[in-house]
Amino acid sequence: KSSGVKPISLLDRLGISDKNSLPRELAAMASTAPLLDTEDEGPKDPPFPLSDLDNNKEKLAEGLSTAQVYEMVERYGLNEVPEEKEPLWKLFVKQFTGPMQIMIECAALLCLSIQNWPDFIIIMVLLMTNGILGFFEEKSAQASVDALKAGLEKKMPVKRDGKFGDPLPVAQLVPGDIIFMRGGDIVPADCYYLSGDPCQCDEAALTGESLPVKVPRQDDAETKYSGRRMWSGSILKVGECEAIVSHTGVNTMIGEAAKKIQEASGKELGVFEGKIIDAAKVLIGITVIVVFVLFFYMYFVQKVPIAEVLEMSLSLVIASVPVALPMVMKVTLSIGGKEMADEGGIVTHLTALEEIASMKVLCSDKTGTLTTAQMTVYYDSSCRTYNGFTPHQVLEFASIASNEANKDDPIDSAVLRAYCQSVGASSVDAAVEARKKNYILEPEGFCGFNAIVKRTSATVKCKKDGKKYFFAKGMVDVILKTDPADEGLHQWEVDDYANMSQKVHDHDATMGISGFKTLGVCIRVNDGPVKFAGILPIMDPPRHDTKLTVARIKEANVAVKMITGDHHNIGKELARQIDLGTDIRTPDHLKPQGNSEFYINARDDVILHADGFAKVKPLDKHEVITVLQKKGMVVGMTGDGVNDAPALAKAQIGIAVHGATDAAKSAGDIVLTKDGLSPIYTAIQISRRIFKRLKSYVIYRICITVQVVFFLAALALFYNLRFKALYIILLALFHDLQIVTIAYDKQVASPFPETPTVVGLLMQSYSMGILMFVQTMGLVMFGHLFMSDTFAASYHTTMNAGSGGEMERYLETAVFLQISNSSAILILSARTVGFFFSSMPAWQLLASTIIGQAIVNVWIIFFAGRLVDRMLVSDVAMVWAYDI
């Protein structure tokens, strides 16, 4: 609404012009209500109280009538991520409406008014190139929502009017609908389990939880009915069930993520680029004042013809506007992007490369980012064994009770990988085949896992001793003593249960505090007692380079915070392993204890100083990023799942790690193509070098502008003289094109984040620019004392001529050469804090500077004519000596 774009109606979205032509069910869907009401605050509540899941379950299970569906559509809209796309023509026009673009367009109009075609063509080429590049960059911002919507365009059996009919597109689901799902389905909307098999849902891409969660399960302490909740976008791995839809579209967790991506998308302006533009605005403002003063003085006081006054105004405008700035920035960032690609990172938004130079905080997801996203079983000293068994024996027992054919089971796969490693086999299959030569599975001897029995078991016969062995693995409590009510094939209680239970539970609790998930293992020989063999700790381990990368990023003075949806103890243990810091907070610390400013500031300070947060939801991550940005921080965020997408879009630098979901890749500014986080450190180094290159250009460009504008103003106001406008145009455009090669310059990355300020840029640039202006005026005022007689004669002719005229040609040419040479030296000196010869520039920059000045000097010495006077070699050498 606020953007002025007409909202898309449901009829429009369904592609239907006549509501009456719809079948009865679809007719109920066709509302002219907009898909997204921007005045709504937060997700809408479901149309039924959650208590009905217990108290009125039979009524809920009947589903909705057609009339109720119509009401739900009116209230909630379709089950999709709405969008308001800006027309492409408006997107293109927007590239030419910024302050710098308008000044460049004014310069082009001035060229057109005085029919200065060469300058007009050059300015328009630069303007159109910048606009086209910006248009295609901004157009890519729409990919984030498209990736999220792709997950909703499927069909699902839905109960309407008391029966399941033909499957309906999931976009037509509304809260209150009863849906039927089976293993392998993507949950199409936030819903609650009603009836069916015990199920398992893979929520790794949503919450960061490495293992599938059971549904139904015991509710979380703080959230009633959470044990029956199934999130939109999760994958039903095991079981079939009926569920009731509670939230659709933007009201789901994934929908809220998409909405946050929309709000944060289109990061068009980098921090440094914003500072540059602010400095350019100040510069342009001063120039505009000077232009008005000179226009009034020359036209009304000196009576100079209007064409010459406009040409002088054009020269000042061109001198003040950094025409090549967008081009220099895009070339510099593109070269940096190529460097990043070589290091394993694809840059999708070039502004991110300049932002990383200023990054002060890097927020990282845990699962798949800091860790491998692959469960690992530990069989070292962290494993606890009992009854005389060794860790390797316990691991072998667990491997026998694992199904090697079930590649998708994370626990069985993790146990078999660990067993393969322990025996030194080339592959899991090779390890299993070697083991089978000794242990032969009895007919129907394997019992697989399900959510009720919570264990797997295998009965085998050993070739070596002829004995029959029974092995089982599963939840520690279940392995100690099974529950006859679960109707599992095998039931037992371990030997010496009372003492063993106390020991095992103590050790299990210690492992839990350390962040491990645990797996109990037991054994029975022939018909003897079942003995508890040991506890295998399981954890999603850190990537091999995570600890080193975190240390290097910290050495670059960038704080690192972990933000994960996993358990608090697991997050804390991982933080300890990678030396991140163990001040890991829970989501309750993200909410102020009151509404006063005191409580809000206290909450903000906790977020600022904490090492990370655990058990968070997607919007909690978004909140952390928001608070840090309000504190003036430039924030980076790494992640791999849908749950990370809102924070990736919100952060100034969103980094999707290798193997990330499409939603995370679309929301990110940088997509890593290699495992690990080492490319992030490389990006910091590259970005800080890019920052120095761009800063060098800005300092150079403002210096030249100050030098030329002050010189022209002083010449007109104090000497009543004019300088040929063509010289200014040639200087401005020629050197702007020449300095494009600074994109290749050699720079050393700063050890600290770069924090540019407008005042700092202006003070440094103006101080150097004023000194260069003084140098140029010094040549005009005192050059006749040390230059040749030809120069002295030209000086006296100029000073003795009538007021309001141009400088004599020889003197004017000498000044043109002095400004050109000093600008070339400035290109080399602006790139370093020392003398221009104290640091070796890139060969491209040095070559372009030498070639450019060689052309200017050879032209003045040998080929001068209508535009410039031919100068004596001695005078050219003296100008060089004077400049140096």
N, C-alpha and C positions, 0 to 999 in steps of 0.2 A: 504493500500500500504506500509506504513512505517513498519507494523508488519511483512511483508513478507508472509502474508496469502493470497492465491489466492482469488480475489473477486468473489462473487457468481453472475453468469449471470442470466438474466431473463428466458432463456430457462431452466437453471438448477433449478431455483425456481419453475417454472411451471411443472417440472418433465417430460420434453419433449426432446427427442433426435433429432427428425427430424422436422425441421421447416415446411417442405412441407406437413406434415401430419396434420397440424392444419386446422380447419375451417377458413374461410376468415377473420372473425373479430379477432380470437385469433392469427392468423398468424401475424397480425399487431402488436401484443403485444410482439412477440418473438424477442428480441434484445440480442445481445451478450454484450451490454454495461453493466458495473458493476452497481449494485444497488446504491452504495454509492461511490461518488468521494470525497476522503478525502481532495482534494485540493480546493474544493468549499468553499466559505466563505459565511455563512448565507443562509437563505431561498431564493429560486429563485422567481422572479416576475412572476405573471400569464401571459399567452400568449395574453391577451387582456387588453386594457386600461380600468380602472374602469369607465371612463367617458362614455363608451359604454353602461353601465347599464341604462343611460338616453338617449343617442344619437343614439344608434344602437341596441336597445333592441330586435327588431324583428329578426335581423340577429343572435344575440347570442342565441336566443331561438330555432334556427334550430338545434343546436348541432354540432357535429363533423362528418366528413366523416371518412371512414376506413383509408384512407391515412393520414388524419390529426392525427388520433389516433396513427398511427405508429410514426409520427414525435414527438408527445407529449411524447410517451414512450421513444424514443431515448433521448429526452431532460430532462425529469423529472424522468424516471423510474416508477416502480410500486407504487401503493398507499399502502405502507407497511413500517414498520420500519426495515431497513436492519441491518444485523449483520455479524460480522466476528468472528466466533467461533474458539477459540484455540483448537487444537486437545487434547483429554484427555491425550494421552501419553506425550505430551509436558507439559501439566499442572502438571502431576505427576512428571516428571523429574525435573521440576523447583523447587520442594520442596527440592531437594538435591544439589542445586547449590549456596546456600548462603555462606558467609565467615565462619560462625560457622559450617555449615554442612560440608564444605570442610575440615576444621581442624579435625572434628570428623572422617571423612572418612580417613584422613591421619593417625589418631591414630589407626583406624581399620586395615589399611594396615601394619602399624608397628607391630601390634599384629600378623597379618598373617605371616609376614616375619620371626618372631622369634617363630612362632607356639605357641603363647600364647592364647590357645583356650577359656578358661573361659572369659578373658577380651574381646576377639573378639566377643563372643556371646552377652555379656552384652551391648557392644557398638552398635552392629548392631540392637539389639532389641529396644534400645532407639532411634536410628536413624530412623528405619522403623516406629515406633509408631508415632514420630513427623511428618514424611513425610505423612503418611496416614491421620492423623488428619488435617494437612494443606491442603491436596488435597480435602477432602470433604468440608472443610470450604470455599475454593476458588470456588469450583464448584457451590455453591449456588448463586454466584454473577450473574449468567446468568438469574435468574428468573425475574429480573426487566423488561427487554425488552420483555420477553415472555408474561408477564401480559398485557403490552401495546398493543402487536400485537393481542392478543385475541379479542380486541374490534374492529378490522378491518376485521375479517374473516366472513363477512356476504354478503348477496346479496341485490341488489337494482335495481329498474327499471331505465334504462339509455337510453337516446335518441341517437341512432347512425344512420347515413345515413337518417336523417329526420323522424325517427319513433322510438317509444318505442317497443323494442323487449322483449325477455325473460330476466328476471332479471339476472344481471351479478355479479360475486363476486366483492365486493368493492375494492379488491386488484387490479382490472383492471381499476379502474377509473383514468382518466387523467384530467389535467386542461383544461377547455373548455367544458367538458361533461355536459349535462343537466340531472339532476336526479329528480325523483319524490319521495316525502316523505310524510308520514301521521303520525298522532299522535301516539306516542310510539316508533317511529324509532330513532335509534342513528345516529346522523349526521355523515356520513362516511368520510368526508373531509372538509376542510375549504371551504366555499362556500358563495354565495350571493343570496339572495331572488330575484326571478324574477316575479312570479305571483302566485295567489292562495288565500287561506283564510288568514285572520290575524292569526298569529301563536304565540305561546309562547314556548320559549326554556329554559330548565333547565340547567343552566351553573354552578351550585353550585360546582361541582367537578373540574371545570376548573378555574373559576375566583373567587370563594368564595362568589358570590352573592347569598343571601339566597332565594330571590324570583325569579320565572321564568321571563325572559325578553321578551318583546314584539318584534316581527319581522313581518313587518317592523315597525320602530319607528323613532323618530327624531334623526338625526345624532349627535354624540358628537361634541362639538365645535372645538376640535383639529383634528378630523379625519372624512373626508368626506366619505360618504357611509357606515359608521359604523353601521347605523340603519338597514341596510339590511344584515349585516354579520352574519353568523352562523358558530360557531366553531366546528371543528371535535371533536367528543367525547361528545358533549352536547346531550341532549335528547329533541326531539320535543314532547312537552306535549299536545299541542292543535293545530288543524288545519291541512290542507293539502296544499302542495305548490310544485312548480317547482323551482329549484335553479340551478345556474351555478357553477361548481367546479372551485375554484381559486388556491388552493394549495393542494398537495397530499403528502403522505409519510413523509419524514423528513422535508419537507417545511411547514407542518402544525404546529399549536401550540403544539399539542400533540406529533407530530413527533420531533419537536425541544426538547421537554421534554425528549423523549426517547434517542435522540442523546446525550443530556447532561448527562443522566444517564449512557450511555455507556462510555462516557469520564471519568466520576467520579467513575465508578464501580471498584470493586476489591481493596477495601481499605485493603491491606494485612498487613500493618505494623502500629501498634499504635505508638503514640508519645513517650510514655515511653519505649515501646519495642525498638523503633529506638535508643533512648539514651542508652539503655542497650547494644545494639549491637555495637554502636559506642565505648562505654567503653570497651567492650569485644575485639574489633578490636585492640585498643591500647594495651590491656593486651596481646593479642596473638602476636602482633608485637614485644613487648619487649621479650616475651618468645622465639620467633623464633630467635632473636638475641642471647639470652643466649644459646639456643640449638646449634647454629652454633659455638659459642665460645667454649662451652664445648666439642662439637664433635671434633673440631680441637685439643683442648688441650689434651683430653683423648686419642684420636686415634693416633695423630702424636707426642705428647710429652710424654705422659705416656705409650704409646704402649699397651693400653688396647684392648683386642680382640673385633672385630667388633660386635659380638653378644651382648656383655655387653654394648658397647657404644649405640647400637640401643635400648637396653632395658632402658638405662638411658634416651635416647631421648624420648622414649615412655612415661616414667614416667613424664617427663617435659610437653609433649604435653597434656597428660590427666590432669595433674595438672592445666594447663592454660586454657583449654577449658571447659566452663560450660556445660558439657554434658547433665545435667538434666534441663537446663534452659527452653527449650521449653516445657518439660513435666511439670515442676513446674508452668509455666505460664498458660498452658492449664488447669491443675487441679485447680489452684487458680481461674481462670476465670470461669470455669465450676461450681464451688461451688458458686461463686458470681451470676452466671446465674440462679442457682436454687433458691437462695435467692430472686432474682428479680421476678422469676416466682411466688413465694409465695406472692409477693407484687403486682402482677397484671401487670407484664411486661415480654414479651418473648424476649430474646436476640437472634437475628439472626446472628450477627457478634460479636464474643466474644471480639474482640479488642475494641469495643465501651465501654466496662466496664472499661478498663484502661484509655480510652480517657476522660471519664466524670470527672475523678479526676482532669484533667488539664483544663476542660472547663471554659472559662472566659465569654462567651456570649451565651445566649440561645435565638434564634430567634423563634418566635411562630406565626403560622397562627392564624387568628381570628375565622372564622366560623368553628364550630365543634371542635375547640381546646380550645380556651379561652371561647368560648360561647357554647350554647347547640345545635346550628344548628336547632333550633326550634323557630319560631316566637312566641312572647308573647305579648298579649294585656294588657296594663296597665289601670286599672280603679281606681287608687288612685288619689292623689292630682295633678299628672301630666296630668290628663285628664281635658279638658276644656269643660264646659257645658254652655248652653244658654237657654233662655226662661223658666227658673225655673226648669229645669230637673236636676236630680242627676246623678253622674257617674254610679251608679248601674242601673238606668233606661235606660241611653244611651246604656249601655252594653246589657241590655235585648232587646232593640229595634234592635240592631245590630245582636243579636243571632237569632231573628225571621227572619231577612233578610238573614240568612245563610242557606246553604243546608247541613244538617247533613249527607246526603247520599254520599256527595262528599268528601271522606276522604283524597283524594290527593290534594285538594285545600288548600294551606298553610294559606290563610287569613281566610276562613271559619272555618278551623280546629282550628286556634289560637283563634278566637272569641268564639267558642263553648267551648274550654277548659277553657278560662277565665270565661265564664258564669257559667260553671259547678263549678268552684272554688268559685265564688261569692255567689252561693246559697247553697254551702256545700253539693252538691250531690255526690253520690258514683262514678258516671261515667257520661260521656257526654250523653249517651243514656237515663240514668235515669233523668237527668236534662231536656232534651228535652221532654220526655214523661210527666213530671210534668207540664211543661209550656204549652204543647198542651191541657191540661185539661182546661185551661183558654182562650187560643188563638187558634181558629180553622181556619185553612187555607181555604180561599175561593177556589172554583174550578178554576184551572189554575191561581191561585193567585200568584204563585212564578215565578219570572223572573230571570234566572241565569246570571252569568257574561259572557261577551265576550269582546274581546279587543277593540271593537268599542264603546259600550255603557259605559263600565268601571264602572259598578255598578250592584248591585243585589237589588231586592225589593220583598216585600211580602205584600199581602193584606189579612187581617185576621179579624175575628169577635170575640169580647170579650164576654165571657159568663156572666161576672159579670155585665156589664153595657149595653150589647146589642149593643154597638157602633161598627162601622167598622173602622179599623185602617189600614193605609198604612205606611209601614216602608221601608227605603232604606239606603243602605250604599255603599260607594265607594270613588273615588277620591274626595277630598274636593271641587275642582272647579266644578265638575260634580254634586255633591250633592247640591251645592248652586244654580246652574242654569244649566239645561240640554241643550244640543244642538239639536234642531229639526232635524238637518241633519243626526244625528246618527240613526234615524228611530227607536228609542227605543219605547216600548209600552207606557210608562208613560213619560210625559214631564212636567216640572214645573220650577218655580222660587220661591225661599223661600220668606217668608213674610219679608217685610222691607229689601229687597235685598241690597240696597245701603249701609246702615249702617252696616248690618250684614256681608256683604262681606268684608268691611274694617277691622272689628274686627277679623273675622275668619282668614283672610289672615295674619294679624299681628301675631296672636297666632300660626298659621301653620308655618310661617317662623321661629319663635322662637324655635318651636319643631324641625324643620329641622336642625337648628344650633346645637341643643343639640344631634343630631344624630338619631332622631326618624323618622320612616316612619309614615304616618298619615292616618286615616280612618274617613271620614265624615259620620254623621248619621242624618237623618231627619225623621219627623213624620207628618202625616195628620190624623185628626179625622173626620170621615164621609166625608162631602164634603167641609170641612173648608180649610183654607190656609195651605200650607206646611211650617212647622217650622223647622228651623235648631236646632237640639237637642244638638250636641256636636262633639268634635274631640277626637277620641280614639288614643293614641300614641301606636305604635307597634315597638318592637325592639327584636332582637335576644339577649337574656340576657346572662350575664356571667354564667358559671357553678358555682355551689354552693361553690366549694372549690378553685376557681381560685384566688380570692383575697388573701386567706391565703397562697396558694402555691407560688404565685409570691413573697409575702413577705418573706417566708422561703427561697426561692431560692436566693433572694437578700441578706438575712442574711448570706447565705453561700458564699457571695462575688462573685456571678455570675450575670452579667448584663442581663436584660431581654428586648428584643425588639419585638414589634408586627409588623408583615408584612402581610398585607391583601389586597385583591382585592376590598374590599368594599369601600364605599364613605368615604371621608376624615372626615366629621363631625361625622359619625357613629364610625369610628375608634377612633377619639379623645374622644368622650363621653365614649366609653367602657374603654379606657385607664384611664380616670378620675375615673370611677367606681371601677376599680380594683387597683387603686394607682400605676399604671405603670409609669406615667409621661405623660405629654400632648404635648411633642415636637414631634408631628406626621407630617412627611413630605410627599410630593407628588412625583411622579416619576420624575418630572423635576429636582429635587435635586440629582437624581442618575446619571445625565449626566454632565460631566465637561463643564464649559462655554467656554473652549478653549482647544487646544491640548498641551499647555505648561505644564511643570511639576508643576508650581504654581497652575494652575486651577485643575489639577488632585489631588494634595495634599489637596486642599481646599474641593473638593468633598469628598475625603476619610475621612477628619475630620468631615464633616457633617454626614456621615454614621456612623462614630465611636461614635458620641455623641448624635445622635437622639434617641428618645424613640421608634420610629417605623415609618412605611411607609404605606400609604394607596393608593388605586387605582392602585396597581402594577400588572404586568403580571408575568407569571412564570419565564421568563428570568431576570426580575428585581430582583426577590428573589435570583436567582442564582448569580446575580451581587453583591448583598449585602453580601452574604456569601463569595464570592471571595475576595472582598475588605477587609473584616474583617480578613480573613486568611492571606492576604498579610501584615496586620498590626501585625502579629504574634499571633493572637488569635486562640485558640481552640474553634470551634464553634459547638453548637448543634442547631438542627432545628426540630420543631414539626409541623405536618401537617396531613391532612386527605384525600386530594384530588389529582387528577392527576396533578393539577396545582402546588402542593407542591413537586412532585416526583423529579424534577431536583435538587432542593435545598436540599432535604433529602439525595440524593445520593452524592452531593457535600460536604455537611457538614461532619466534622469528626464523629459527632454523629447524625444520622437521627432517629427521633422518630415518628412513625406512631401511632396516638391516636386511642382510641377505636372506632370502626365503620368506619375505614379508608377504602378507595378503595384498590383493589388488587395491583394497581400500586404503591400506597404509601407504602403499607406493604412490597412489594418486594424491594423498594428502601431504606427502613428504616433499621436501625441496631437494633432498639428496637421497638416492637409492643406492645402497651398497651392493656390489656384485661379488664380494668376497666375504667369507666367514670372518667373524671377529670385528672388533671396533678400531683396529689400527688405522683404517682410512680416515677416521675422524681426527686423529692427531695430525695426520698428513694434511687434512683439510684446514686445520687451524694454522699450520705453517704456511700453506699456500695462500690462504686468505690474508694473513698478516703481511705477506709480501705484496699481494695485490693492493692492499690498503696503502702501502708506502708508494706504490707506483701511481695510484690515483691521487694520493695527497701531493705527490711531486707535480703532477699535471695541474692540479687546482692552484697550488702556490705559484707555479709558473704562469698560469693564465691570468690570475688576478694581478700578479706583479706587472705583467706586460700592459694590462688594461690601465692600472694606476699610472704607470709611466707615461703611456700615450695620452690618456685623458687629461692628466695634470699638465703635460707638456703643451697640448693644444690649447687648453684654457689659459695657461700662463702666457703663451705666445700671443693670443688674441687680446687678452686683458691688459698686459703690461707693455707689449711691444706693438700692438695693433697690427699684427702680422698673421698670415694664414700659411698653413702647411698643406701641400697637395693631398687631397683626399684619396687619390689613387694609391699613394704610398702607404697610407694607413690600411686600406683594404688588402693590398698585397702582403703587408706585414702580418695582418691578423689571419688571413686565410692560409698563407704559405706556411707560417709556423704552426698553425693548428694541424695541418696535414702532416707536417714534419714530425711533430711530437707524438703522433699515433704509435710510433715504434717504441714508445716508453712502455707499452704493454709487454714487451719482451725483456725489460730491464732486469738486471741482477739486483736483488735486494736480500737483506738478511732479516728474517722474521724477528719481531720484537718479543722479548720474554714475557710481556704483559699484554692484556687485552687493550686494543686501541680504542680510545674513547674521544673521538673528535668533538670539538665544540666550534660553534660559529665564531665566537669571539677569538678563540685561538687561531683559527684559520685566517681571519681577517687581520689580526695583529701581526702575525708572521708575514703575511703577503703584503700588507700595506707598508710595513716598515722597509721591506726589501724594495717594493715598488717605488716608494718615495725616494730612496737612495738612488735608484736608477733614473728617476725623473731629475734629480739634482745633477746626476752625471751628464744627462743629455743637455740640460740647461747650461751646465758648465762648458760644454763644447761650443754652444751658441755664443755664450758671453765672453769666453776667454780663449777660444780656439785660434783666433787670429794672432795670439801671442806666441804660439809654438807650431802652428801649421805653416804651409807654404805661402808665398806671396799671392798665389792665385786664390787660395782660400781667404786670405786677408782682404784682397780686393773685392771678392764676392760679399764678404761680411760688411764692408764699408758701404758698398752699393746698396745692400739691403737696408741698412740702418739710415742711410741718407735719402732713401726713396720716400715717396709720399705715403701717408698712412693708409691702412686698409688693404695693402697689396700682399702678393705672395712673396715668399723669400726668394732671393736670387738663386738660379738653378744649381750652381756649384755648391753653395752652402746647403741648399735643400738636399742635394744628393749626399753630401757628407753626413748630414744628420740622419738621413734614411739608412746609410751604411752603418752608422754608429748604433742606431736602435736595432738593426738586424743582427749585427755582430754580438751586441750585449745580450740579445734574446737567445742567441745560440749558446753563449756561455752559460746563461741562466738555465737552459735545458739541462746542462750537465751539473750545475751547482745546486739546483732545487732538489735533486734526487738524493742528496747527502747532507749531513749536518756540518761537514767540514768543507775544505776548499774543493772546487770542482774537480781537481786532479787527484784528490785523496782516495777516490774509490773508482775502480774500473767499471764503466757501464757495459751493457750488453753491446755486442758488435753491431746489431741492427740499429740501435739508437745512435751509436757513435758514427756509423756509416751515413745514416740519414742526415745527421747534423753536419758532418764534413761535406757531403755532396751538396746539401742545400746552400751552405755558405760559399762553397766553391763556385756554384752557379751565380750567386749574387755578386761576388767579387770579380769574377771573370767578366760578367756582363758590364759592370761599372768600369773596368779597366780597358776592355777591348771592344765591346759592342754597344757602348752607350750611343744614344741618338736622341730621338724625340722625347722619350720619357725621362731620361736622366742624363746628366752631363758626364763626360769621360773624366775620371779623376786621375791625378798623378799617382804613380806607384808609391812615392814617398808619403803622400797624404793617406793612402789606403793603409800603409804600414803603421803610420802614426795613429790612425783611428784604432787599429788593432791593439797597439801598445796602450793607448788611452783606456780602452775597454778592459783589457786584462788587468 
